[in-house]
Amino acid sequence: MKMAYPNKPNPDDRSDNVEKLQTMVQNTMENMQEAEETLEFSNAEERAKIEAKNERRKESLNSLRSEIEDESQARQNGFQE
């Protein structure tokens, strides 16, 4: 009979977090731009939804940029698992 071992979490690999976060920022900015371009073809209800979503995206961008700073600082400080 085999012994069951509890699931072991994967090690925390932060080596490429800054790059992943930067990609997320770029994608979010592109999505915001695309949404802005659709505003002229939108009715009032759609426009309100798009504008609200872009506001949430702006908040996300601020959080992502803050996280990039944190991860960059951790990298400079030689983060080791």
C-alpha positions, 0 to 999 in steps of 0.5 A: 500500500502506497502512503499518500503524501499531502500535496506539496505547493510549487516553490515560489518562483519570483524570477520573472514576476516583473516581466509578467506584471509589465506584460499585464500593464501593457495588455490593460493599456491596450484594452483601455485604448480599444475600449475608448475607440468603441465609445463613439459607436456606443449608446449611452448605456454601453458608454457608461459601462465602458467608462466604468470598466476603464476606471477599474482598469486605471485602478488596476494599473496603479496596483500593478505598477506598485507591485512592479516596484515591490517585485523590482525592489525584491529582485534588487535585494536578492530575493531567495526562496 
